[in-house]
Amino acid sequence: MGQSRFDRQVEETAEALAFGIGRFLSGRPMDGERKTNATFWRAGTRVLPKAEAPVRRSAYRPGWQRAASRITGLGAAGSAGYWALGEEERRDTTLTTVRGLIDDPAPFAAAVQAGGITAVSAAAVGGTVYGLATRRRREFQREWLIPLHEALAVPLGISELTDPRRYLHVPRNFSDDDAEIRIDVPTHMRFNEDLVADLIKKKLALENVSFTWRRAGRDTHVVVNKRKVPPRKLGLADPGAHEILATMPESAPLIGLGSGRRKVSVDLDADSPHVLISAGTGGGKSTILRTICCQFIHNGAKAFVLDFKRISHTWARGVPGVTYCRDIADIHDALIQLAREGRRRLVLAEQLADDVLEREPWRVGPRLVILLEEVNATMAQLKRYWAKVRESGDPKTSPAVEALGQILFMGRAVRLHVLLVAQSATARAIGGPEMRENFTTRILVRYTLNAWRMLVPEVSPIPMPTEHPGRVQVVTRGRARETQVLNLSNAEAREWAMSGAHAKDTAGPADDVLDARGLGAEPLPPADTPAAGTQGLTPPGDPGDVAADTPATPPAIPAPAAAPAADPDDKVVGLRTAQQDHLPGITLAALRWARANDPDFPAPAGKRGAELLYRVRDLKKWARNRPRATTGTTDLD
């Protein structure tokens, strides 16, 4: 007798129920289909090829963990039911409560409403906290893990539905020197190892790394480590650092050491006349500028520190050949006068023969290095200052901003070089996209992905930024080089700057060529005399190295023309008269203290009996730029 349809359904239902109970208790998938390579004792690492839908995270757990969680949940539910129904008194209380709710449901509704609001609020707060706590992890997975997984899925022969975190063990600080990257690979090993290694280097932007493959057994993986990394730190006291610094060319200061302790520098005469440094707060911008600038001064260059923050480069105070402009008015005037000097040099360079200019570039004048700190704030202050002082008929655009643009476009022939620092080097902050393109060498530290895409989009993939102190990316000619910056202390930078070409210079800082009367203010040489303006100029260095028929005077910017005698600021007075008539906000005792202790205090301009005399203009300039305490008073007071 054949089996009826009802009997077959009962038999199939009983069989499905038995299989379901068995799968439930054994930790197997409830639908009977494996979606990952997880076993009862081992967690899964990848999705099986036959899976067609997204896989839950629990599918990667080993079977014993799933079985334990299911049995624990079932036991908790049974215990709760037994606890609720096991005692008659509790049952009677529950029945009484139910009858009361039926008669008057308002209290119950109010309690449910309050509980619902509390639960929703707790869920919202918890979700917000969880989202903020895991934001960096999700960004890291989106920017690095998922693209690497999409590149490796096909070569490794694994499903694209696999969770990247299951086989890509990449720490968030994988760009650090001691970081280790581990990638689990299929045991069949039917893939091209060279292709996989090349994809890993490209997607993670790695250089100078080694691959260690484990092919035997069940645990097959590859470990990626850095090799020939830059030094962890670099100071002047480190072995060989002093010798390397002493052998660097005059036009190519040392920035630091790269992988394999290779020297990293930028040649301002051959590669890029200007340098852009982009970094956030605490990224070491002033350290980089200090290292580069002190080398230029050591080799005879003149430096102009335009520091609106006033205290970024205290090491340069009183160093021969350095002009420190702290006041926004002085920064405004300095840029205008430097642009004027650049135009004078352009005319002089035009009159010199090409072979002479190439062989003896020093004939246009000494190298001028301009340190422009915090360009975002400085440019805004320059525009605000011009809006206050401009008069009717003056152009609306700040002449200082235009002067900076002229300096950037003049090129390397005039030997004017800008070292510019910006927290966010946007085109608007620098003065326009065309001005930013003059910086072909760019140093980035603690950068964001947006900053990298904005400044060096031609370099791809983007290296992972690191928190390692002093570690930067030097980008030039479309290539990024990881570099450990040479960290010179304030004392070391000052000593190095004063131990070179300016060691015998008694003319003082560059204030003798930059003042209110202008930089290089003498008339330009006539156009019909090719050698005009070149008499008396010799290469910087030891006069004994110069040919016998060449005058042994070092190159210098022509001295400014004498100011009109009627100018009241050109008077020469004593300290007491200066304090009473021109500096009422500073006491006479403070002026005398500054004369004895402040290296920036102006030099005497004459003497009357035993009294030293000073030019009023020099005293006013010193008063504007003197260091100030946080309360707004001067330390001298």
ZIURNOR-V434913 format. One record per backbone hydrogen bond with DSSP energy under -0.5 kcal/mol. NH is the residue of the N-H (numbers start at 1). CO is the residue of the C=O. Records with the same first field share a line. If there is no record, write none. Layout:
NH: CO, CO
This chain:
8: 4
9: 5
10: 6
11: 7
12: 8
13: 9
14: 10
15: 11
16: 12
17: 13
18: 14
19: 15
20: 16
21: 17
22: 18
23: 19
24: 20
25: 21
26: 22
27: 23
28: 23
32: 29
34: 32
37: 46
39: 42
44: 60
48: 35
51: 48
59: 56
60: 57
61: 58
63: 39
64: 40
65: 62
66: 62
67: 63
68: 64
69: 65
70: 66
71: 67
72: 68
73: 69
74: 70
75: 71
76: 72
77: 73
78: 74
79: 75
80: 76
81: 77
82: 78
83: 79
84: 80
85: 81
86: 82
91: 87
92: 88
93: 89
94: 90
95: 91
96: 92
97: 93
98: 94
99: 95
100: 96
101: 97
102: 98
103: 99
104: 100
109: 105
110: 106
111: 107
112: 108
113: 109
114: 110
115: 111
116: 112
117: 113
118: 114
119: 115
120: 116
121: 117
122: 118
123: 119
124: 120
125: 121
126: 122
127: 123
128: 124
129: 125
130: 126
131: 127
132: 128
133: 129
134: 130
135: 132
138: 134
139: 135
140: 136
141: 137
142: 138
143: 139
144: 140
145: 140
146: 141
148: 144
149: 145
150: 146
151: 147
152: 148
153: 149
155: 151
156: 152
157: 153, 154
158: 153
159: 47
162: 159
166: 163
167: 164
168: 164
169: 167, 182
170: 168
171: 169
174: 171
176: 173
179: 176
181: 224
182: 169
183: 222
184: 167
185: 220
189: 186
191: 189
193: 191
196: 192
197: 193
198: 194
199: 195
200: 196
201: 197
202: 198
203: 199
204: 200
205: 202
206: 201
210: 225
212: 223
213: 211
214: 221
215: 213
220: 218
221: 214
222: 183
223: 212
224: 181
225: 210
226: 179
227: 208
236: 487
238: 235
241: 238
242: 238
244: 240
245: 241
246: 242
247: 243, 244
248: 245
252: 249
255: 264
256: 264
257: 484
258: 262
261: 258
262: 259
264: 256
265: 263
266: 253
268: 251, 266
271: 267
272: 267
275: 418
276: 441
277: 420
278: 276, 443
279: 277, 422
280: 445
283: 280
288: 284
289: 285
290: 286
291: 287
292: 288
293: 289
294: 290
295: 291
296: 292
297: 293
298: 294
299: 295
300: 297
301: 296
302: 367
303: 321
304: 369
305: 303, 323
306: 304, 371
307: 305, 325
308: 306
310: 307
314: 311
316: 313
317: 314
319: 316
321: 508
322: 319
323: 303
324: 322
325: 305, 323
326: 324
331: 327
332: 328
333: 329
334: 330
335: 331
336: 332
337: 333
338: 334
339: 335
340: 336
341: 337
342: 338
343: 339
344: 340
345: 341
346: 342
347: 343
348: 344
349: 345
350: 346
351: 347
352: 348
357: 353
358: 354
359: 355
360: 356
363: 360
364: 361
365: 362
368: 415
369: 302, 367
370: 417
371: 304, 369
372: 370, 419
373: 306, 371
375: 421
378: 374
379: 375
380: 376
381: 377
382: 378
383: 379
384: 380
385: 381
386: 382
387: 383
388: 384
389: 385
390: 386
394: 391
402: 398
403: 399
404: 400
405: 401
406: 402
407: 403
408: 404
409: 405
410: 406, 407
414: 411
415: 412
416: 411
417: 368
419: 370, 417
420: 275, 418
421: 372
422: 277
426: 424
430: 426
431: 427
432: 427
435: 432
436: 432
437: 433
438: 435
439: 436
440: 438
441: 274
442: 440, 475
443: 276
444: 442, 473
445: 278
452: 448
453: 449
454: 450
455: 451
456: 452
459: 456
460: 458
471: 468
472: 470, 483
473: 444
474: 472, 481
475: 442, 473
476: 474, 479
479: 476
481: 474
483: 472
484: 257
485: 470, 483
486: 255
487: 234, 485
488: 486
493: 489
494: 490
495: 491
496: 492
497: 493
498: 494
499: 495, 496
500: 497
501: 298
503: 500
505: 502
512: 509
513: 510
514: 510
518: 515
520: 518, 558
529: 526
530: 528
532: 529
534: 531
537: 534
538: 553
545: 542
546: 543
550: 547
555: 538
567: 564
570: 567
571: 568
573: 571, 614
578: 574
579: 575
580: 576
581: 577
582: 578
583: 578
586: 583
591: 587
592: 588
593: 589
594: 590
595: 591
596: 592
597: 593
598: 594
599: 597
601: 598
605: 613
606: 613
608: 611
609: 607
611: 608
613: 606
614: 573
616: 571
617: 569
619: 615
620: 616
621: 617
622: 618
623: 619
624: 620
625: 621
626: 622
629: 633
632: 629
635: 627
637: 634
